[in-house]
Amino acid sequence: MKTKRTVLKNGLRVVTIPMKGNPTVTVLVLVEAGSHYEEKKQNGISHFLEHMCFKGTTKRATPSAISHELDALGATSNAFTGYEYTGYYAKARSELFPKLLDVIADLYLNPTVPAEELEKEKGVIIEEMHMYEDLPMRGAGDLLDAVMYGDQPAGRKIVGTKEIIRGMKRDTFLQYRTKHYVPKATVVVIAGNIDPKAALSKVKTYFGASAPARKPRKPPVREAQRSPQVGVQYKKSSQAHFRLGFRSVPVGHKDTYAIEVLRAILGAGMSSRLFKKLREEMGVCYYVRAESENNLDHGKFVIASGVDNTRIELVLSVILNELKQIKQILPPENELAKAKEYLIGNMLMGIESSDEAAEYFGGQEILHRPLESPEDYIQKIRKVTAVRVCAVAKKLFKNNRANLAVIGPFKSGSHFKKLIRL
């Protein structure tokens, strides 16, 4: 899979990914405007602005005009907001590329942010918050961010708070967009059955005229911890959902691939250690998984599960024991090989379609990483040794990196804090 990266004169980056024989094409625009770029008084504006870009443009005056046109193309389209960036995309038959680009470029370049739609969308955002509040599996992740990072952008919710959302004004959106939606902070990705030169030419037609502009930097994440930290959110329920998180490494760090293999050994797949121990042997959970998240200047390694309220302390003690073991005993070669094949297979299957390939390479470019081919990834994963896995486990699984977030019928976390010891 050959990719080409081009930087336009105004600083905008273009990544083309020709996929011969693929029947579809995906147009994806990414911009460095996520919750980590927000001031406290604007928390949630990146996500809210993502919604507002679909509420009307200078060429398509109403939300229905946008949705009707995309539906008439048989396209799938959506947008998403994360910590570091926001994305807008559409996918359809490859011959429809010019029309998809016209729509997505219009959403990004020409939103009108109509005041009447802004007021209506506040209700939509608040209902989205209510939905998340009813999903403790998700809420535990937000709580973990608050425990680990506190009162700074990395510790706040992507969706913001109800009070801030209700008080947002149209001028605030326009100012935020002018500040952050600039060419230098934007990546346009075209993946699918395309002619790369022709695709690049069309992208230049739409995006090349935007004036270059400076963009404010993201405030650096402050990390300081001396002992295990615990956060508890009371919720009357029969099951407690928790996230056990450890401070990890930023994107591009030399330990990234060893940490990925460690993640696979512990909690990726039905043959991983934690899945076998907790679900197959003990029967104490439906789901358990390990996750690794790498951002621009920080990262976290997380183990997530949901268990009966009366068994959470037992489950945590079992997990901690597994972490202690992998710090001390090298994983056997057959387990190491299985973990590597799991990661490689999932990566390859994950980039088969045009939208997945666009997100794979676009996600690297928007975080200012050199574009890594699947072959490069495979080579680096295969080079990870058992010694390296054990070494990164020793780095990560320490008392001054450990954090626990629990949502369940608990009013205090003091007894959990005594338990979280490595």
LUMDRENKE-398894 format. One record per residue (C-alpha): residue in one letter; x, y, z; residue number from 1. Coordinates in steps of 0.5 Angstrom, whole numbers. Each point is the difference from the previous one (the first is absolute). Layout:
N
+---+-------+-------+-------+-----+
: r :    xx :    yy :    zz :   k :
+---+-------+-------+-------+-----+
: A :     X :     Y :     Z : NUM :
...
+---+-------+-------+-------+-----+
This chain:
422
+---+-------+-------+-------+-----+
: r :    xx :    yy :    zz :   k :
+---+-------+-------+-------+-----+
: M :     0 :     0 :     0 :   1 :
: K :     4 :     6 :    -3 :   2 :
: T :    -2 :     7 :     4 :   3 :
: K :     2 :     7 :    -3 :   4 :
: R :     1 :     6 :     5 :   5 :
: T :    -1 :     7 :    -3 :   6 :
: V :     1 :     6 :     3 :   7 :
: L :    -4 :     6 :    -3 :   8 :
: K :     3 :     7 :     0 :   9 :
: N :    -5 :     2 :     5 :  10 :
: G :     3 :    -5 :     5 :  11 :
: L :    -6 :    -5 :    -1 :  12 :
: R :     2 :    -7 :     0 :  13 :
: V :    -3 :    -5 :    -5 :  14 :
: V :     1 :    -8 :     0 :  15 :
: T :    -3 :    -4 :    -6 :  16 :
: I :     0 :    -8 :     1 :  17 :
: P :    -2 :    -3 :    -7 :  18 :
: M :    -3 :    -7 :     1 :  19 :
: K :    -1 :    -3 :    -6 :  20 :
: G :    -6 :    -5 :    -1 :  21 :
: N :    -3 :     3 :     6 :  22 :
: P :    -7 :     2 :    -2 :  23 :
: T :    -1 :     6 :     5 :  24 :
: V :     4 :     7 :     1 :  25 :
: T :     0 :     3 :     7 :  26 :
: V :     1 :     8 :     1 :  27 :
: L :     2 :     2 :     7 :  28 :
: V :     2 :     6 :     3 :  29 :
: L :     4 :     1 :     6 :  30 :
: V :     1 :     6 :     4 :  31 :
: E :     4 :     1 :     6 :  32 :
: A :    -6 :     3 :     5 :  33 :
: G :    -1 :    -5 :     5 :  34 :
: S :    -2 :     1 :     8 :  35 :
: H :     7 :     0 :     2 :  36 :
: Y :     0 :     7 :    -4 :  37 :
: E :    -5 :     3 :     4 :  38 :
: E :    -1 :     5 :     5 :  39 :
: K :    -4 :    -2 :     6 :  40 :
: K :    -5 :     5 :    -1 :  41 :
: Q :    -1 :    -3 :    -7 :  42 :
: N :     0 :    -7 :     2 :  43 :
: G :    -4 :    -4 :    -5 :  44 :
: I :     1 :     5 :    -6 :  45 :
: S :     4 :    -5 :    -5 :  46 :
: H :    -5 :    -5 :     1 :  47 :
: F :    -6 :     5 :    -1 :  48 :
: L :     3 :     3 :    -6 :  49 :
: E :     1 :    -7 :    -3 :  50 :
: H :    -8 :     0 :     0 :  51 :
: M :    -1 :     7 :    -2 :  52 :
: C :     4 :    -1 :    -7 :  53 :
: F :    -6 :    -5 :    -2 :  54 :
: K :    -5 :     6 :     2 :  55 :
: G :     1 :     4 :    -7 :  56 :
: T :     5 :     3 :    -4 :  57 :
: T :     0 :     5 :    -5 :  58 :
: K :    -1 :    -5 :    -6 :  59 :
: R :    -5 :    -4 :     4 :  60 :
: A :    -4 :     4 :     4 :  61 :
: T :    -4 :    -5 :     5 :  62 :
: P :     2 :    -7 :     3 :  63 :
: S :    -5 :    -3 :    -4 :  64 :
: A :     4 :     2 :    -7 :  65 :
: I :     6 :    -3 :     3 :  66 :
: S :    -3 :    -7 :     2 :  67 :
: H :    -4 :     0 :    -6 :  68 :
: E :     6 :     1 :    -5 :  69 :
: L :     4 :    -6 :     4 :  70 :
: D :    -6 :    -5 :     0 :  71 :
: A :    -1 :     1 :    -7 :  72 :
: L :     7 :    -2 :    -1 :  73 :
: G :    -1 :    -6 :     4 :  74 :
: A :     6 :     3 :     4 :  75 :
: T :     1 :    -2 :     7 :  76 :
: S :     3 :     7 :     4 :  77 :
: N :     1 :     2 :     7 :  78 :
: A :     5 :     4 :     4 :  79 :
: F :     3 :    -1 :     7 :  80 :
: T :     4 :     4 :     5 :  81 :
: G :     6 :    -3 :     5 :  82 :
: Y :     5 :     3 :     4 :  83 :
: E :     5 :     3 :    -5 :  84 :
: Y :    -4 :     0 :    -6 :  85 :
: T :    -7 :     1 :    -4 :  86 :
: G :    -2 :    -4 :    -6 :  87 :
: Y :    -5 :     0 :    -6 :  88 :
: Y :    -1 :    -5 :    -5 :  89 :
: A :    -4 :    -3 :    -6 :  90 :
: K :     0 :    -7 :    -3 :  91 :
: A :    -3 :    -2 :    -7 :  92 :
: R :     1 :    -3 :    -6 :  93 :
: S :     7 :     2 :    -3 :  94 :
: E :    -3 :     3 :    -6 :  95 :
: L :    -4 :     5 :     5 :  96 :
: F :     7 :     3 :     2 :  97 :
: P :    -1 :     7 :    -3 :  98 :
: K :    -7 :     0 :     4 :  99 :
: L :     2 :    -2 :     6 : 100 :
: L :     6 :     5 :     0 : 101 :
: D :    -4 :     5 :    -1 : 102 :
: V :    -5 :    -1 :     6 : 103 :
: I :     6 :    -1 :     5 : 104 :
: A :     4 :     6 :    -2 : 105 :
: D :    -7 :     4 :     0 : 106 :
: L :    -1 :    -3 :     7 : 107 :
: Y :     7 :     2 :     2 : 108 :
: L :     1 :     7 :    -3 : 109 :
: N :    -7 :     3 :     0 : 110 :
: P :    -4 :    -2 :     6 : 111 :
: T :    -5 :     6 :     1 : 112 :
: V :    -1 :    -2 :     8 : 113 :
: P :    -7 :     3 :    -1 : 114 :
: A :    -3 :     2 :     7 : 115 :
: E :    -6 :    -3 :     0 : 116 :
: E :     3 :    -7 :    -1 : 117 :
: L :     5 :     2 :     5 : 118 :
: E :    -6 :     0 :     5 : 119 :
: K :    -3 :    -6 :    -2 : 120 :
: E :     7 :    -4 :     0 : 121 :
: K :     1 :     2 :     7 : 122 :
: G :    -6 :    -5 :     2 : 123 :
: V :     3 :    -5 :    -4 : 124 :
: I :     7 :     0 :     3 : 125 :
: I :    -3 :     0 :     7 : 126 :
: E :    -4 :    -6 :    -2 : 127 :
: E :     6 :    -3 :    -2 : 128 :
: M :     3 :     1 :     7 : 129 :
: H :    -6 :    -3 :     3 : 130 :
: M :     1 :    -6 :    -5 : 131 :
: Y :     8 :    -1 :     3 : 132 :
: E :    -2 :     1 :     7 : 133 :
: D :    -5 :    -6 :    -1 : 134 :
: L :     7 :    -4 :    -2 : 135 :
: P :     4 :    -1 :     5 : 136 :
: M :     5 :    -4 :    -4 : 137 :
: R :     1 :     7 :    -4 : 138 :
: G :     0 :     4 :     7 : 139 :
: A :     5 :    -4 :     3 : 140 :
: G :     5 :     2 :    -5 : 141 :
: D :    -2 :     8 :     1 : 142 :
: L :     1 :    -1 :     7 : 143 :
: L :     7 :    -3 :    -1 : 144 :
: D :     2 :     6 :    -4 : 145 :
: A :    -2 :     4 :     6 : 146 :
: V :     3 :    -4 :     5 : 147 :
: M :     7 :     0 :    -4 : 148 :
: Y :     0 :     7 :    -3 : 149 :
: G :    -5 :     4 :     5 : 150 :
: D :    -1 :     8 :    -2 : 151 :
: Q :     3 :     0 :    -7 : 152 :
: P :    -2 :    -1 :    -7 : 153 :
: A :     2 :    -8 :     0 : 154 :
: G :    -4 :    -1 :     6 : 155 :
: R :    -7 :     3 :    -3 : 156 :
: K :    -5 :    -3 :    -4 : 157 :
: I :     0 :     0 :    -7 : 158 :
: V :    -8 :     2 :     0 : 159 :
: G :     1 :     6 :     5 : 160 :
: T :    -5 :     1 :     6 : 161 :
: K :    -7 :     2 :    -1 : 162 :
: E :     1 :     7 :     3 : 163 :
: I :     5 :     2 :    -5 : 164 :
: I :    -4 :    -3 :    -6 : 165 :
: R :    -6 :     4 :     2 : 166 :
: G :     4 :     6 :     1 : 167 :
: M :     4 :     0 :    -7 : 168 :
: K :    -1 :     6 :    -5 : 169 :
: R :     0 :     0 :    -8 : 170 :
: D :     6 :     5 :     1 : 171 :
: T :     4 :    -5 :     4 : 172 :
: F :     0 :    -6 :    -5 : 173 :
: L :     2 :     5 :    -6 : 174 :
: Q :     6 :     2 :     4 : 175 :
: Y :     2 :    -7 :     2 : 176 :
: R :    -1 :    -2 :    -7 : 177 :
: T :     4 :     6 :    -3 : 178 :
: K :     6 :    -2 :     5 : 179 :
: H :     0 :    -7 :    -1 : 180 :
: Y :    -2 :    -2 :    -7 : 181 :
: V :     6 :     2 :    -4 : 182 :
: P :     3 :    -3 :    -5 : 183 :
: K :     7 :    -2 :     4 : 184 :
: A :    -5 :    -4 :     5 : 185 :
: T :    -4 :    -3 :    -5 : 186 :
: V :     1 :    -7 :    -4 : 187 :
: V :    -4 :    -2 :    -6 : 188 :
: V :     0 :    -8 :    -1 : 189 :
: I :    -2 :    -3 :    -7 : 190 :
: A :     0 :    -8 :     0 : 191 :
: G :    -3 :    -5 :    -5 : 192 :
: N :     0 :    -1 :    -7 : 193 :
: I :     3 :     6 :    -2 : 194 :
: D :     5 :     4 :    -5 : 195 :
: P :     4 :     3 :     5 : 196 :
: K :     2 :     6 :    -4 : 197 :
: A :    -7 :     1 :    -2 : 198 :
: A :    -2 :     0 :     7 : 199 :
: L :     5 :     5 :     2 : 200 :
: S :    -1 :     5 :    -5 : 201 :
: K :    -8 :     0 :     2 : 202 :
: V :     2 :     1 :     8 : 203 :
: K :     5 :     5 :    -2 : 204 :
: T :    -6 :     4 :    -4 : 205 :
: Y :    -5 :     0 :     6 : 206 :
: F :     6 :     1 :     6 : 207 :
: G :     5 :     3 :    -4 : 208 :
: A :    -3 :     7 :     1 : 209 :
: S :     0 :     0 :     7 : 210 :
: A :     5 :     5 :     3 : 211 :
: P :     5 :    -2 :     5 : 212 :
: A :     0 :     1 :     7 : 213 :
: R :     3 :    -1 :     7 : 214 :
: K :    -3 :    -5 :     5 : 215 :
: P :     0 :     0 :     7 : 216 :
: R :     4 :    -6 :     3 : 217 :
: K :    -4 :    -4 :     5 : 218 :
: P :     2 :     1 :     7 : 219 :
: P :     5 :    -6 :     3 : 220 :
: V :    -3 :    -5 :     4 : 221 :
: R :     2 :     1 :     7 : 222 :
: E :     2 :    -7 :     3 : 223 :
: A :     2 :    -1 :     8 : 224 :
: Q :    -2 :    -6 :     4 : 225 :
: R :     3 :    -3 :     6 : 226 :
: S :    -4 :    -6 :     2 : 227 :
: P :    -7 :    -3 :    -2 : 228 :
: Q :    -6 :     4 :    -2 : 229 :
: V :    -7 :    -2 :     1 : 230 :
: G :    -6 :     3 :    -3 : 231 :
: V :    -7 :    -3 :     2 : 232 :
: Q :    -7 :     3 :    -3 : 233 :
: Y :    -6 :    -3 :     3 : 234 :
: K :    -5 :    -3 :    -4 : 235 :
: K :    -5 :    -5 :     3 : 236 :
: S :     1 :    -7 :    -4 : 237 :
: S :     1 :    -7 :     0 : 238 :
: Q :     6 :     1 :    -4 : 239 :
: A :     7 :     4 :     1 : 240 :
: H :     3 :     2 :    -6 : 241 :
: F :     8 :     2 :     1 : 242 :
: R :     6 :     3 :    -3 : 243 :
: L :     7 :    -2 :     2 : 244 :
: G :     4 :     5 :    -3 : 245 :
: F :     8 :     1 :     0 : 246 :
: R :     4 :     6 :    -3 : 247 :
: S :     3 :    -2 :    -6 : 248 :
: V :     4 :     3 :    -6 : 249 :
: P :    -2 :     5 :    -6 : 250 :
: V :    -1 :    -2 :    -7 : 251 :
: G :     6 :    -1 :    -3 : 252 :
: H :     4 :    -3 :     6 : 253 :
: K :     5 :    -5 :    -1 : 254 :
: D :    -4 :    -5 :     5 : 255 :
: T :    -6 :     1 :    -4 : 256 :
: Y :     0 :    -7 :    -4 : 257 :
: A :     3 :    -4 :     7 : 258 :
: I :    -6 :     3 :     3 : 259 :
: E :    -5 :    -2 :    -5 : 260 :
: V :     3 :    -7 :     0 : 261 :
: L :    -1 :     0 :     8 : 262 :
: R :    -7 :     3 :    -1 : 263 :
: A :    -2 :    -6 :    -5 : 264 :
: I :     3 :    -5 :     5 : 265 :
: L :    -4 :     3 :     6 : 266 :
: G :    -7 :     1 :    -3 : 267 :
: A :    -1 :     0 :    -7 : 268 :
: G :    -4 :    -6 :    -3 : 269 :
: M :    -3 :    -6 :     3 : 270 :
: S :     6 :    -3 :     2 : 271 :
: S :     4 :     5 :     3 : 272 :
: R :     2 :    -1 :     8 : 273 :
: L :    -6 :     5 :     3 : 274 :
: F :    -5 :    -3 :    -5 : 275 :
: K :     2 :    -7 :     2 : 276 :
: K :     1 :     1 :     7 : 277 :
: L :    -6 :     5 :     2 : 278 :
: R :    -6 :    -3 :    -5 : 279 :
: E :     2 :    -7 :    -2 : 280 :
: E :     3 :    -2 :     7 : 281 :
: M :    -3 :     4 :     5 : 282 :
: G :    -7 :     2 :    -4 : 283 :
: V :     0 :     7 :     4 : 284 :
: C :    -1 :     4 :    -6 : 285 :
: Y :    -3 :     1 :    -7 : 286 :
: Y :     6 :     4 :    -3 : 287 :
: V :     7 :     2 :     2 : 288 :
: R :     5 :     3 :    -5 : 289 :
: A :     6 :     4 :     0 : 290 :
: E :     1 :     7 :    -4 : 291 :
: S :     6 :     4 :    -2 : 292 :
: E :    -1 :     7 :    -1 : 293 :
: N :     6 :     5 :    -3 : 294 :
: N :    -1 :     7 :    -1 : 295 :
: L :     4 :     6 :    -2 : 296 :
: D :     4 :     1 :     7 : 297 :
: H :    -3 :    -6 :     5 : 298 :
: G :    -3 :    -6 :     0 : 299 :
: K :    -4 :    -6 :     4 : 300 :
: F :     0 :    -7 :     0 : 301 :
: V :    -7 :    -2 :     3 : 302 :
: I :    -4 :    -7 :     2 : 303 :
: A :    -7 :     1 :     0 : 304 :
: S :    -6 :    -5 :     3 : 305 :
: G :    -6 :     0 :     3 : 306 :
: V :    -2 :    -5 :     6 : 307 :
: D :    -5 :    -2 :     5 : 308 :
: N :     1 :     5 :     6 : 309 :
: T :     2 :    -5 :     5 : 310 :
: R :     6 :    -2 :    -4 : 311 :
: I :     3 :     6 :    -3 : 312 :
: E :     6 :    -1 :     6 : 313 :
: L :     1 :    -7 :    -2 : 314 :
: V :     0 :     2 :    -7 : 315 :
: L :     5 :     6 :     1 : 316 :
: S :     5 :    -5 :     4 : 317 :
: V :     0 :    -5 :    -6 : 318 :
: I :     1 :     5 :    -5 : 319 :
: L :     6 :     3 :     4 : 320 :
: N :     3 :    -7 :     1 : 321 :
: E :     0 :    -1 :    -7 : 322 :
: L :     4 :     7 :    -1 : 323 :
: K :     5 :    -2 :     5 : 324 :
: Q :     1 :    -6 :    -3 : 325 :
: I :     1 :     3 :    -7 : 326 :
: K :     5 :     4 :     3 : 327 :
: Q :     4 :    -5 :     3 : 328 :
: I :     0 :    -6 :    -5 : 329 :
: L :     1 :     0 :    -7 : 330 :
: P :    -6 :    -2 :    -4 : 331 :
: P :     1 :    -7 :    -4 : 332 :
: E :     2 :     1 :    -7 : 333 :
: N :    -6 :    -4 :    -3 : 334 :
: E :    -5 :     6 :     4 : 335 :
: L :     5 :     5 :    -3 : 336 :
: A :    -1 :    -2 :    -7 : 337 :
: K :    -8 :    -1 :     1 : 338 :
: A :     0 :     7 :     3 : 339 :
: K :     4 :     3 :    -6 : 340 :
: E :    -4 :    -4 :    -5 : 341 :
: Y :    -7 :     3 :     3 : 342 :
: L :     3 :     7 :    -1 : 343 :
: I :     2 :    -1 :    -7 : 344 :
: G :    -6 :    -4 :    -2 : 345 :
: N :    -5 :     6 :     3 : 346 :
: M :     4 :     5 :    -3 : 347 :
: L :     0 :    -3 :    -7 : 348 :
: M :    -8 :    -1 :     0 : 349 :
: G :     0 :     7 :     3 : 350 :
: I :     2 :     3 :    -6 : 351 :
: E :    -4 :    -4 :    -5 : 352 :
: S :    -5 :     5 :    -2 : 353 :
: S :     1 :     7 :    -2 : 354 :
: D :    -2 :     4 :     6 : 355 :
: E :     4 :    -4 :     5 : 356 :
: A :     6 :     1 :    -5 : 357 :
: A :    -1 :     7 :     0 : 358 :
: E :    -1 :     0 :     8 : 359 :
: Y :     6 :    -4 :     1 : 360 :
: F :     5 :     5 :    -4 : 361 :
: G :    -4 :     6 :     1 : 362 :
: G :     1 :    -1 :     8 : 363 :
: Q :     7 :    -1 :    -1 : 364 :
: E :     1 :     7 :    -4 : 365 :
: I :    -5 :     4 :     4 : 366 :
: L :     5 :    -2 :     6 : 367 :
: H :     6 :     2 :    -4 : 368 :
: R :     3 :    -7 :     0 : 369 :
: P :     3 :    -3 :    -6 : 370 :
: L :    -4 :    -4 :    -4 : 371 :
: E :     1 :    -7 :     2 : 372 :
: S :    -2 :    -5 :    -5 : 373 :
: P :    -3 :    -7 :     2 : 374 :
: E :     6 :    -3 :    -2 : 375 :
: D :     4 :     4 :     5 : 376 :
: Y :    -5 :    -1 :     5 : 377 :
: I :     1 :    -7 :    -1 : 378 :
: Q :     7 :     0 :     1 : 379 :
: K :     1 :     4 :     6 : 380 :
: I :    -5 :    -5 :     4 : 381 :
: R :     3 :    -6 :    -2 : 382 :
: K :     7 :     3 :     3 : 383 :
: V :    -3 :     1 :     7 : 384 :
: T :     3 :    -5 :     4 : 385 :
: A :    -2 :    -3 :     7 : 386 :
: V :     5 :     4 :     3 : 387 :
: R :    -3 :     6 :    -2 : 388 :
: V :    -7 :    -2 :     2 : 389 :
: C :     2 :    -1 :     7 : 390 :
: A :     4 :     6 :     0 : 391 :
: V :    -5 :     5 :    -2 : 392 :
: A :    -5 :    -4 :     5 : 393 :
: K :     5 :     2 :     5 : 394 :
: K :     0 :     8 :    -2 : 395 :
: L :    -8 :     0 :    -1 : 396 :
: F :    -2 :    -4 :     6 : 397 :
: K :     2 :     4 :     6 : 398 :
: N :    -4 :     3 :     6 : 399 :
: N :     2 :     8 :    -2 : 400 :
: R :    -3 :    -2 :    -7 : 401 :
: A :    -6 :    -4 :     2 : 402 :
: N :    -8 :     3 :     0 : 403 :
: L :    -6 :    -3 :     1 : 404 :
: A :    -7 :     3 :    -2 : 405 :
: V :    -6 :    -4 :     3 : 406 :
: I :    -8 :     1 :    -2 : 407 :
: G :    -4 :    -4 :     5 : 408 :
: P :    -4 :     0 :     6 : 409 :
: F :     6 :     3 :     4 : 410 :
: K :     1 :     6 :     4 : 411 :
: S :     7 :     0 :     2 : 412 :
: G :     6 :    -2 :    -4 : 413 :
: S :     5 :    -1 :     6 : 414 :
: H :    -1 :    -8 :     1 : 415 :
: F :     2 :     0 :    -8 : 416 :
: K :     6 :     5 :     1 : 417 :
: K :     3 :    -5 :     5 : 418 :
: L :    -1 :    -6 :    -5 : 419 :
: I :     4 :     3 :    -6 : 420 :
: R :     7 :    -1 :     2 : 421 :
: L :     5 :    -3 :    -5 : 422 :
+---+-------+-------+-------+-----+
